[in-house]
Amino acid sequence: MKSYRTKSDEVEWARNGIVATVHNGEVIPVVQNRIVDAGFKDLVLVPMGADKVFVRSSEGVDAMLT
């Protein structure tokens, strides 16, 4: 069985983001455009499957602070 060890930069990347749920079956690109239109130009949505997305900052800062 293969084992995987996380690197410190991967852990930091994950800590700076949050997992969110997209409601009402919205399409991810539409939600991303709404976020940008609201003025959050550095937030990026990473689809995780089903209705979950990982929200992170393209600037590498904590997504909760943007």
N, C-alpha and C positions, 0 to 999 in steps of 0.2 A: 504494500500500500504506500502511495506517495504521501509525503508530508509537506506542508507548506508553512513557511515562517514569514510573518509579516515584517516588512522593513519599517523603520521609524518614520520615513516620509509618507508611507502608505497609511500608517496609523494617524498621523497628523492630518492627512487629507480627509480621512473619514471623520475625524473629530470636528473638523471645521464645517461639516454639512449636517443636514437634517433629513429625515425621511418624512415625506408628506403623502397624503392621500388626495387623489384627484376625484372630485365628486361629479355626479351627473354624466359620467361617460365622456367627459371633455377630451378632445384630442390634444396631446402634449404640445405640438407646435402652436396651437391656439392659446393654450394656457401660457406658454413662454412669451408669446407676443403681448398678451395682456399684462404680464409682469413688466416687460420692457416699457409698454405704454404707460404704466403706473410710475415709471421713473427708476426702476431697479434694473439698470442696464448691465450690472455685473453679476446678476444671479443666473445660474444655468440649471436646467432641469435634466436629470439623467434618468431615463425610464428604467424601472426595475422589474416591470411585469405587472400584469393586472392593472390595478389602480394606484400603484405605488411609484413614487419618484424620489430620487435623491436630489436635494437642493443644495447647491454649493456656489461659492463665489469664484468667479473667474480670476479675481485678484489674489486668491489664496488666503483670504481672511475668514473669520468665523461668519458663517451665513446668517446667524442670528443677530449679528451686529450691523448688518447692512440694511 
